[in-house]
């Protein structure tokens, strides 16, 4: 039984209709990749075994094009390969590549000169990091476009990795929304969904605990000139406390009582939702639940007995793995 049929079987008692599956190309779909570095190779781990690579077929084509050339430049430099332990890649929709080199040593002027040279030669944005130090060849914010909306990320914040499925996920969510008023969003990240849904709702209150992600969202709100998005750096549990009367300076002039939330959107990490968050979102009529872990999703909907799954779709974010992405709408019974 494949992962899709297994999930359908597990959820059959809560959703009786067939579930649509949206597939991804099996190669060149990842716009975000992270590798260890050793012996002039990219390194991944399969259980306890090291895999030495100079190419990665799952990476976006623009990243794959850069990978062997970057290894050559690192080796030729004579200084950039020493104490280098991690290389991370990100690519945007314009095929611009951001590379981060992370070191277990101090960064000196010779290394900076080489970094600047490689950045120009390979036409990439380069960042070098070591303890308490960072050097960039370009701006701190890495710009992307989703449906003509500008979105920003940094080299160390979460960003949806599958370049082919992201817009399809957004389009599906938009189709789920009926009779919108205001939206409450938890785990908003850099605002990938927030920014896209701004024209669907009267107002959005988006929350996220990661500082870098909130800075990215701040910039995107300003650049896109959006006036109906309100945000605060709060964890999901802190938001629950705010609804129960706790005052947070980080909420500044935001008054939760002034919102009329018709929908709540949650996109939690693989660990899923805590009981406190489940209790909070169960108070709203419509829940848009995006999950990157089928097991915790199944666990959580069992606890949301006040709601029923109305619509659901599976997105194969990571082909040929056991992972699935679920996009669903639950409504109060």
C-alpha positions in Angstrom: 0.0 0.0 0.0 1.5 3.3 -1.0 1.6 6.4 1.2 -1.5 8.0 -0.4 -3.7 4.9 -0.1 -2.5 4.4 3.5 -3.4 8.0 4.4 -6.8 7.7 2.7 -7.5 4.5 4.7 -6.5 6.1 8.0 -8.8 9.1 7.4 -11.7 7.2 5.9 -13.7 7.4 9.1 -13.5 11.2 9.1 -13.7 11.8 5.4 -15.7 9.6 3.1 -15.2 11.1 -0.4 -12.2 10.4 -2.6 -9.2 12.7 -2.0 -7.4 14.4 -4.9 -3.6 14.0 -5.1 -1.5 16.6 -6.8 1.8 15.2 -7.9 5.2 16.9 -8.2 7.9 16.2 -10.8 10.3 13.6 -9.3 13.4 15.7 -10.0 14.6 19.3 -10.0 11.8 20.4 -7.6 13.7 21.6 -4.6 14.4 25.3 -4.3 16.0 24.8 -0.9 18.8 22.3 -0.2 21.3 21.8 2.7 24.4 19.7 2.6 27.4 19.0 4.8 30.8 19.4 3.2 33.8 17.0 3.3 36.6 16.0 0.9 35.5 18.5 -1.8 32.0 17.0 -1.9 28.5 17.7 -0.8 27.6 15.2 1.9 24.2 13.8 2.8 23.5 11.0 5.3 21.5 7.8 4.8 21.1 6.3 8.2 24.8 6.2 9.4 26.2 6.2 5.9 27.8 9.2 4.2 26.9 9.9 0.6 29.4 12.1 -1.3 27.8 14.1 -4.1 28.7 16.7 -6.7 25.1 16.8 -8.0 21.7 16.5 -6.5 18.9 15.5 -8.8 16.1 16.8 -6.6 17.5 20.4 -6.6 16.2 23.1 -8.9 18.1 23.1 -12.2 19.7 26.5 -11.4 21.1 25.0 -8.2 22.3 21.9 -9.9 24.1 24.0 -12.5 26.0 25.9 -9.7 26.9 22.9 -7.5 29.9 21.4 -9.4 31.3 24.9 -10.4 31.1 26.0 -6.8 33.1 23.0 -5.6 35.8 23.8 -8.2 36.0 27.4 -7.0 36.2 26.4 -3.3 39.0 24.0 -4.1 41.0 26.5 -6.3 40.7 29.2 -3.7 43.1 27.4 -1.3 41.4 28.8 1.7 37.6 28.3 1.5 37.7 24.6 1.9 39.4 24.7 5.4 37.0 24.2 8.3 34.0 24.4 5.9 31.3 22.1 7.2 28.0 23.1 5.6 26.8 24.5 2.3 23.1 25.6 1.8 21.3 26.6 -1.4 18.2 28.6 -2.1 16.8 29.6 -5.5 13.9 31.9 -6.4 11.4 31.9 -9.2 13.8 34.0 -11.4 16.5 31.2 -11.0 18.7 33.4 -8.8 20.7 31.3 -6.4 21.7 32.2 -2.8 24.5 30.1 -1.3 25.6 30.0 2.4 29.0 28.7 3.5 29.2 27.9 7.2 32.6 27.6 8.9 34.2 26.3 12.1 36.8 29.1 12.0 37.2 32.9 11.8 36.6 34.5 8.5 39.6 36.6 7.3 40.1 39.1 4.5 41.5 36.5 2.1 38.3 34.5 2.4 36.2 37.6 1.8 38.1 38.5 -1.4 37.6 35.0 -2.7 33.9 35.1 -1.8 33.4 38.3 -3.7 35.2 36.9 -6.7 33.2 33.7 -6.8 29.9 35.6 -6.4 30.7 37.7 -9.5 32.1 34.8 -11.5 29.2 32.4 -10.8 26.6 35.2 -10.7 25.2 34.1 -7.3 24.5 35.7 -3.9 27.0 34.4 -1.3 26.9 34.4 2.4 29.6 33.2 4.8 28.9 32.4 8.4 30.9 31.5 11.4 30.3 31.9 15.1 28.9 35.4 15.8 29.9 36.6 12.3 28.2 37.0 8.9 29.3 38.4 5.6 27.0 38.9 2.6 27.7 39.8 -1.0 24.2 41.1 -1.4 21.2 42.3 0.6 20.1 40.5 3.7 16.7 39.7 2.1 16.4 37.3 -0.7 13.5 38.4 -3.0 11.0 36.1 -4.7 7.8 36.4 -6.6 4.7 34.3 -6.0 1.7 35.2 -8.2 3.3 38.6 -8.8 3.5 39.3 -5.1 7.0 40.0 -3.7 8.0 37.7 -0.9 11.2 37.8 1.1 13.3 35.2 2.9 16.7 35.0 4.6 19.2 32.2 4.4 18.1 30.8 7.8 14.3 31.0 7.9 11.8 28.5 6.7 10.5 28.7 3.1 8.4 26.2 1.2 10.8 24.0 -0.7 8.8 22.6 -3.7 8.8 25.2 -6.5 6.2 23.3 -8.5 3.5 22.8 -5.8 3.5 26.1 -3.9 1.3 28.1 -6.2 -1.0 25.1 -6.6 -1.4 24.9 -2.8 -2.2 28.6 -2.6 -4.7 28.3 -5.4 -6.4 25.4 -3.6 -6.6 27.4 -0.3 -8.2 30.3 -2.1 -10.9 28.0 -3.5 -11.7 26.8 0.0 -12.5 30.3 1.2 -16.2 31.2 1.3 -17.8 34.2 3.0 -14.5 35.6 4.3 -14.3 38.3 7.0 -11.1 38.4 8.9 -8.3 35.8 9.0 -6.3 34.6 12.0 -3.0 32.9 11.0 -0.7 30.9 13.2 2.9 29.9 12.2 2.8 32.4 9.3 6.5 32.2 8.6 7.6 34.8 6.0 4.0 35.3 5.0 3.9 32.9 2.1 0.1 32.4 2.5 -0.5 35.7 4.4 0.5 37.9 1.5 -1.5 35.8 -1.1 -4.7 35.9 1.0 -4.6 39.6 1.8 -7.0 40.3 -1.1 -9.4 37.6 0.1 -10.0 38.9 3.7 -11.0 42.3 5.2 -8.1 42.0 7.6 -5.4 39.4 8.6 -3.8 39.0 12.0 -0.7 36.8 11.4 1.6 35.4 14.1 5.0 33.8 14.1 7.7 33.2 16.7 10.8 33.4 14.4 12.4 36.9 14.4 13.9 36.6 10.9 10.6 35.5 9.4 8.7 38.4 10.9 11.3 40.8 9.5 10.8 39.3 6.1 7.0 39.7 6.4 7.5 43.3 7.6 9.4 44.1 4.4 7.0 42.3 2.1 4.0 44.2 3.7 5.8 47.5 3.1 7.0 46.7 -0.5 3.6 45.3 -1.6 1.8 48.3 0.1 -0.6 46.1 1.9 -2.6 47.9 4.6 -4.9 45.1 6.0 -2.2 42.8 7.4 -1.4 43.0 11.1 1.3 40.8 12.6 3.0 40.0 15.9 6.0 37.9 16.9 4.1 35.4 19.1 4.3 31.7 19.4 1.0 29.8 19.0 0.9 29.2 22.7 1.4 32.9 23.5 -1.4 33.7 21.1 -3.6 31.4 23.1 -2.6 33.3 26.2 -3.4 36.6 24.4 -6.9 35.4 23.7 -7.2 34.5 27.4 -6.4 38.1 28.4 -2.6 38.3 28.7 -1.1 41.5 27.5 1.9 41.5 25.2 4.0 44.5 24.3 4.7 42.8 21.0 1.1 43.2 20.1 1.4 47.0 20.5 -2.0 48.6 19.4 -3.6 45.3 18.1 -6.9 44.7 19.8 -8.2 41.2 19.2 -11.7 42.2 20.0 -11.8 44.4 17.0 -11.4 41.5 14.6 -14.3 39.4 13.2 -12.5 36.1 12.4 -14.3 33.9 9.9 -11.3 31.7 9.3 -8.2 30.5 11.1 -5.2 29.1 9.2 -2.6 26.9 10.8 0.6 25.6 9.2 2.5 24.0 12.1 5.8 22.2 12.1 6.0 18.4 11.8 5.1 18.0 15.5 1.6 19.3 14.7 -0.7 21.2 17.1 -0.5 21.3 20.9 -3.6 20.8 22.9 -3.7 24.5 23.8 -3.7 25.5 20.1 -6.3 22.9 19.3 -8.5 24.3 22.0 -8.0 27.8 20.6 -8.7 27.1 17.0 -11.8 25.0 17.8 -13.5 28.3 18.8 -13.5 29.5 15.1 -16.0 28.4 12.5 -13.6 27.6 9.7 -10.1 26.0 10.1 -7.6 25.9 7.2 -5.1 23.2 8.3 -2.0 22.8 6.3 0.2 19.9 7.5 3.5 18.5 6.5 3.0 15.3 8.6 0.1 13.0 7.9 0.5 11.2 11.2 0.2 14.4 13.4 -2.6 15.6 11.1 -4.6 12.5 11.7 -3.9 12.8 15.5 -5.0 16.4 15.6 -8.3 16.0 13.7 -9.3 13.3 16.1 -9.1 16.0 18.8 -11.1 18.6 16.7 -14.4 16.9 17.3 -16.2 20.2 17.1 -15.3 20.4 13.4 -15.7 18.2 10.3 -13.4 18.0 7.3 -15.2 19.6 4.4 -12.4 19.6 1.8 -9.0 18.0 1.6 -6.2 17.5 -0.9 -2.8 15.7 -0.8 0.2 17.4 -2.3 3.3 15.2 -3.0 5.9 17.7 -1.8 8.6 15.1 -1.6 8.3 12.5 -4.3 9.6 9.0 -3.6 9.6 9.5 0.2 7.0 8.6 2.9 6.1 12.3 3.4 2.9 14.0 2.2 1.5 17.6 2.5 -2.1 18.0 3.4 -4.2 21.1 2.7 -7.7 20.9 4.2 -10.7 22.9 5.4 -12.6 22.0 8.5 -15.8 23.6 9.5 -17.8 23.7 12.8 -20.4 21.0 13.0 
